[in-house]
Amino acid sequence: MEDRLERLESELAMQDRSLEKLNDVIYSQQKQIDAMEEQIEALITVVRELKDSVGSGVLPRDEPPPHYGR
C-alpha cells in the first residue's frame, strides 16, 4: 500500500511539473501572438496609407511613359 501511495505521489508531482511547463509554453506563445498582431496592425496601417497616397490604385510604374503621347 505504501509503495502504491508513493508511486501516485510521484506521478502527481510529474504531472504538476508537466503542467507548469505547458503553461510556460502557452504564455510564451501568447506573447508572440500579441506581438505579431501588433505587427499586422502596423502593416495594415502602412498598406492603407500607401493605398490612399496612390489614390486611384494605379501605381506610377503601371502608367505608360510620357513620350508615348497619350
C-alpha positions as CSV (number, residue, x, y, z in Angstrom):
1,M,0.0,0.0,0.0
2,E,2.9,2.4,0.9
3,D,4.6,1.8,-2.5
4,R,1.4,2.5,-4.3
5,L,0.9,5.8,-2.5
6,E,4.5,6.8,-3.2
7,R,4.1,6.0,-6.9
8,L,0.9,8.0,-7.1
9,E,2.5,11.0,-5.3
10,S,5.5,10.7,-7.7
11,E,3.2,10.7,-10.8
12,L,1.2,13.6,-9.4
13,A,4.4,15.6,-9.0
14,M,5.5,14.8,-12.6
15,Q,2.1,15.9,-13.8
16,D,2.4,19.1,-11.9
17,R,5.8,19.8,-13.5
18,S,4.4,19.0,-16.9
19,L,1.5,21.3,-16.4
20,E,3.8,24.1,-15.3
21,K,6.0,23.6,-18.4
22,L,2.9,23.7,-20.7
23,N,1.6,26.8,-19.0
24,D,5.0,28.5,-19.6
25,V,4.9,27.5,-23.3
26,I,1.3,28.8,-23.7
27,Y,2.3,32.1,-22.0
28,S,5.3,32.5,-24.3
29,Q,3.2,31.7,-27.4
30,Q,0.6,34.2,-26.4
31,K,3.2,36.9,-26.0
32,Q,4.4,36.0,-29.6
33,I,0.9,36.1,-30.9
34,D,0.3,39.5,-29.3
35,A,3.5,40.9,-30.8
36,M,2.5,39.5,-34.2
37,E,-1.0,41.1,-34.0
38,E,0.6,44.4,-33.3
39,Q,2.9,44.0,-36.3
40,I,0.0,43.0,-38.5
41,E,-2.0,46.1,-37.4
42,A,1.1,48.3,-38.2
43,L,1.4,46.7,-41.6
44,I,-2.3,47.2,-42.3
45,T,-1.9,50.9,-41.5
46,V,1.1,51.2,-43.8
47,V,-0.8,49.4,-46.6
48,R,-3.8,51.7,-46.2
49,E,-1.7,54.8,-46.2
50,L,0.1,53.6,-49.3
51,K,-3.2,52.9,-51.0
52,D,-4.6,56.3,-50.1
53,S,-1.4,58.0,-51.3
54,V,-1.7,56.3,-54.7
55,G,-5.3,57.5,-55.0
56,S,-6.8,55.6,-57.9
57,G,-4.9,52.5,-57.1
58,V,-2.8,52.7,-60.2
59,L,0.9,52.8,-59.4
60,P,3.0,55.2,-61.4
61,R,5.0,52.3,-62.9
62,D,1.7,51.0,-64.4
63,E,1.2,54.1,-66.4
64,P,2.8,54.5,-69.9
65,P,5.8,56.8,-70.1
66,P,5.1,60.4,-71.1
67,H,6.7,60.1,-74.5
68,Y,4.0,57.6,-75.6
69,G,1.8,60.7,-76.3
70,R,-1.5,59.6,-74.9
